[in-house]
């Protein structure tokens, strides 16, 4: 039980962007490191991932996606699993999913997805209305990213 609590605490800390030490932070220091988006509490890196994704959708004439609590939980669980196992695997067939690893910043992750036809199609799918996202990093600093979409 103690180990499970320690893992939960450690995994929560992994939501922090590693760029805080060698790049500008995702949010200026005066801004909170957690943000409410569509009534859901997100880490700054998650809020930025949603924001960059929605910027791409709006740029292409699509409505922004709404953050969905169930998708957030699912994306966080999956990103945490990928981080723990250091493996890139799609596990859900019930939602559209983008995964990535190694990009240092949320804008880099969205940029990589936009440069991949299948990932781009998920982001720009006009039927998608909801999103869940996550970013976890390993002890060595590699970030595993996850986006999940549904109607």
KAPE-V874110 format. One record per backbone hydrogen bond with DSSP energy under -0.5 kcal/mol. CO is the residue of the C=O (numbers start at 1). NH is the residue of the N-H. E is the energy in kcal/mol with one decimal. If there is no record, write none. Layout:
BEGIN
co->CO nh->NH e->E
co->CO nh->NH e->E
END
This chain:
BEGIN
co->1 nh->5 e->-2.3
co->2 nh->6 e->-2.4
co->3 nh->7 e->-2.7
co->4 nh->8 e->-2.3
co->5 nh->9 e->-2.4
co->6 nh->10 e->-2.8
co->7 nh->11 e->-2.9
co->8 nh->12 e->-1.9
co->9 nh->13 e->-1.6
co->10 nh->14 e->-1.1
co->12 nh->15 e->-1.4
co->13 nh->16 e->-1.6
co->17 nh->20 e->-1.6
co->18 nh->21 e->-1.7
co->18 nh->22 e->-0.6
co->19 nh->23 e->-3.0
co->28 nh->31 e->-2.4
co->33 nh->44 e->-2.5
co->35 nh->37 e->-0.6
co->35 nh->42 e->-3.4
co->37 nh->40 e->-1.8
co->40 nh->37 e->-2.7
co->42 nh->35 e->-3.0
co->43 nh->47 e->-2.6
co->44 nh->48 e->-2.5
co->45 nh->49 e->-1.7
co->46 nh->50 e->-2.3
co->47 nh->51 e->-2.5
co->48 nh->52 e->-2.9
co->49 nh->53 e->-1.8
co->50 nh->54 e->-2.7
co->51 nh->55 e->-2.3
co->52 nh->56 e->-1.6
co->53 nh->57 e->-1.9
co->54 nh->58 e->-2.8
co->55 nh->59 e->-2.3
co->56 nh->60 e->-1.1
co->57 nh->60 e->-0.6
co->57 nh->62 e->-2.9
co->58 nh->61 e->-2.0
co->66 nh->131 e->-2.4
co->68 nh->72 e->-2.5
co->69 nh->73 e->-2.4
co->70 nh->74 e->-2.3
co->71 nh->75 e->-3.1
co->72 nh->76 e->-2.8
co->73 nh->77 e->-2.5
co->74 nh->78 e->-2.4
co->75 nh->79 e->-2.9
co->76 nh->80 e->-2.5
co->77 nh->81 e->-2.2
co->78 nh->82 e->-2.8
co->79 nh->83 e->-2.4
co->80 nh->84 e->-2.8
co->81 nh->85 e->-2.5
co->82 nh->86 e->-1.2
co->82 nh->87 e->-1.5
co->87 nh->89 e->-0.7
co->89 nh->91 e->-0.5
co->96 nh->149 e->-2.7
co->98 nh->147 e->-2.8
co->100 nh->145 e->-2.9
co->105 nh->108 e->-0.5
co->105 nh->109 e->-1.9
co->106 nh->110 e->-2.4
co->107 nh->111 e->-2.3
co->108 nh->112 e->-2.4
co->109 nh->113 e->-2.2
co->110 nh->114 e->-2.6
co->111 nh->115 e->-1.1
co->113 nh->116 e->-1.6
co->113 nh->120 e->-0.6
co->116 nh->120 e->-3.3
co->117 nh->121 e->-2.2
co->118 nh->122 e->-1.4
co->119 nh->123 e->-2.1
co->120 nh->124 e->-2.7
co->122 nh->125 e->-0.9
co->125 nh->128 e->-1.2
co->129 nh->66 e->-2.6
co->130 nh->150 e->-1.5
co->131 nh->68 e->-2.5
co->132 nh->148 e->-2.8
co->134 nh->146 e->-2.1
co->136 nh->144 e->-3.6
co->138 nh->141 e->-1.8
co->142 nh->138 e->-2.5
co->143 nh->102 e->-2.5
co->143 nh->145 e->-0.5
co->144 nh->136 e->-2.2
co->145 nh->100 e->-1.6
co->146 nh->134 e->-2.0
co->147 nh->98 e->-2.3
co->148 nh->132 e->-2.1
co->149 nh->96 e->-1.8
co->150 nh->129 e->-2.3
co->150 nh->130 e->-2.6
END
